[in-house]
Amino acid sequence: MKKIDNFKLEHFDNGIAVYQSDNYYKFTQDAIMLAKFCNIKRSDDVLELCAGSGVISFYAYSLSPFSHLYFNEIQKEMCEIIEENIAFNGFKRRSKVYNCNLKDLHLTDFKKHLDVIVCNPPYFKVDSTGKTNEKYEIAIARHEIEATLEDIISKSSELLKDKGRLYMVHLASRSMELAILCHKYKMEIKRMKFIFNGDKEAYLVLIEAIKNAKSGVRITKNKEN
């Protein structure tokens, strides 16, 4: 095994587990909630954008297996952790990692249009200076330094097949922006689930957007205590 500083192994169902390191942005319940929200079929090829350690795909697979797992992550060190997770779970024949900015992905990188894309993206916009108070390894996972929300949605539309599905978790306060951008790139939101903290305002939203689908959305909520 390659050296991963300050790592620990998180175990899921069906023998699936992932390594993550305290030196980098660690996955949170946001990723787990999104994995549970996804509707992935056994024959689906799945790409995870902004993958981090690849937790969404691995957790979703632990719930219901699917065909292929593709990962895109800009940080080389995180890609090394994904590779360790692939090896640990025995997925080398069904997985591939793309270490690049997601804007540099193209359809030719894959055998065909994809069935599903999942993404837990950076939540926060950066100011005009593009600076944050966090170290780069953390900031890049939290702030739109290397890719914006529009970059993610436009790239998803490019890579997905007709009626392919995009699953994303984001701040509830950016729901309108999400809806506008999805419509712009022919990704119609069909399901939205708002996540509440007690009786306060919703703080997160989960979406399922389908390429070239008819308009009409089903909205649900889930209270987290």
Solvent accessible surface area in square Angstrom, and as a share of the most:
residue,aa,sasa,rsa
1,M,133,0.59
2,K,111,0.47
3,K,169,0.72
4,I,15,0.08
5,D,64,0.33
6,N,95,0.49
7,F,87,0.36
8,K,96,0.41
9,L,53,0.26
10,E,47,0.21
11,H,134,0.60
12,F,33,0.14
13,D,88,0.46
14,N,117,0.60
15,G,66,0.63
16,I,13,0.06
17,A,0,0.00
18,V,0,0.00
19,Y,24,0.09
20,Q,10,0.04
21,S,3,0.02
22,D,82,0.43
23,N,50,0.25
24,Y,36,0.14
25,Y,82,0.31
26,K,66,0.28
27,F,46,0.19
28,T,58,0.34
29,Q,116,0.52
30,D,25,0.13
31,A,1,0.01
32,I,12,0.06
33,M,24,0.10
34,L,0,0.00
35,A,3,0.02
36,K,123,0.52
37,F,17,0.07
38,C,20,0.12
39,N,84,0.43
40,I,18,0.09
41,K,119,0.50
42,R,177,0.64
43,S,87,0.56
44,D,5,0.03
45,D,12,0.06
46,V,0,0.00
47,L,0,0.00
48,E,2,0.01
49,L,0,0.00
50,C,36,0.22
51,A,5,0.04
52,G,22,0.21
53,S,7,0.04
54,G,0,0.00
55,V,6,0.04
56,I,2,0.01
57,S,1,0.01
58,F,0,0.00
59,Y,32,0.12
60,A,7,0.05
61,Y,25,0.10
62,S,1,0.00
63,L,81,0.40
64,S,51,0.33
65,P,45,0.28
66,F,3,0.01
67,S,32,0.21
68,H,59,0.26
69,L,0,0.00
70,Y,23,0.09
71,F,0,0.00
72,N,3,0.02
73,E,12,0.05
74,I,56,0.28
75,Q,18,0.08
76,K,130,0.55
77,E,80,0.36
78,M,9,0.04
79,C,9,0.05
80,E,61,0.27
81,I,4,0.02
82,I,0,0.00
83,E,75,0.34
84,E,20,0.09
85,N,0,0.00
86,I,5,0.03
87,A,45,0.35
88,F,96,0.40
89,N,22,0.11
90,G,61,0.59
91,F,13,0.05
92,K,147,0.62
93,R,242,0.88
94,R,83,0.30
95,S,20,0.13
96,K,106,0.45
97,V,24,0.14
98,Y,23,0.09
99,N,74,0.38
100,C,37,0.22
101,N,24,0.12
102,L,8,0.04
103,K,94,0.40
104,D,86,0.44
105,L,1,0.00
106,H,96,0.43
107,L,58,0.29
108,T,129,0.75
109,D,56,0.29
110,F,17,0.07
111,K,187,0.79
112,K,117,0.49
113,H,73,0.32
114,L,2,0.01
115,D,11,0.06
116,V,0,0.00
117,I,0,0.00
118,V,1,0.00
119,C,0,0.00
120,N,34,0.17
121,P,5,0.03
122,P,12,0.07
123,Y,28,0.10
124,F,73,0.31
125,K,124,0.53
126,V,49,0.28
127,D,88,0.46
128,S,123,0.79
129,T,92,0.53
130,G,33,0.32
131,K,154,0.65
132,T,40,0.23
133,N,163,0.83
134,E,61,0.27
135,K,112,0.47
136,Y,110,0.42
137,E,58,0.26
138,I,38,0.19
139,A,2,0.02
140,I,12,0.06
141,A,32,0.24
142,R,80,0.29
143,H,29,0.13
144,E,16,0.07
145,I,58,0.29
146,E,59,0.26
147,A,10,0.07
148,T,59,0.34
149,L,2,0.01
150,E,58,0.26
151,D,35,0.18
152,I,1,0.01
153,I,0,0.00
154,S,33,0.21
155,K,17,0.07
156,S,0,0.00
157,S,14,0.09
158,E,76,0.34
159,L,0,0.00
160,L,0,0.00
161,K,82,0.35
162,D,83,0.43
163,K,103,0.44
164,G,0,0.00
165,R,22,0.08
166,L,0,0.00
167,Y,0,0.00
168,M,1,0.00
169,V,0,0.00
170,H,1,0.00
171,L,36,0.18
172,A,16,0.12
173,S,103,0.66
174,R,24,0.09
175,S,18,0.11
176,M,140,0.63
177,E,51,0.23
178,L,1,0.00
179,A,38,0.30
180,I,106,0.54
181,L,18,0.09
182,C,0,0.00
183,H,123,0.55
184,K,122,0.52
185,Y,56,0.21
186,K,131,0.56
187,M,0,0.00
188,E,29,0.13
189,I,16,0.08
190,K,51,0.22
191,R,48,0.18
192,M,19,0.08
193,K,60,0.25
194,F,43,0.18
195,I,1,0.01
196,F,43,0.18
197,N,82,0.42
198,G,27,0.26
199,D,130,0.67
200,K,152,0.64
201,E,151,0.68
202,A,27,0.21
203,Y,92,0.35
204,L,3,0.02
205,V,0,0.00
206,L,3,0.01
207,I,0,0.00
208,E,13,0.06
209,A,0,0.00
210,I,32,0.16
211,K,31,0.13
212,N,66,0.34
213,A,18,0.14
214,K,177,0.75
215,S,92,0.60
216,G,48,0.47
217,V,69,0.40
218,R,144,0.53
219,I,99,0.50
220,T,53,0.31
221,K,129,0.55
222,N,51,0.26
223,K,102,0.43
224,E,61,0.27
225,N,181,0.93
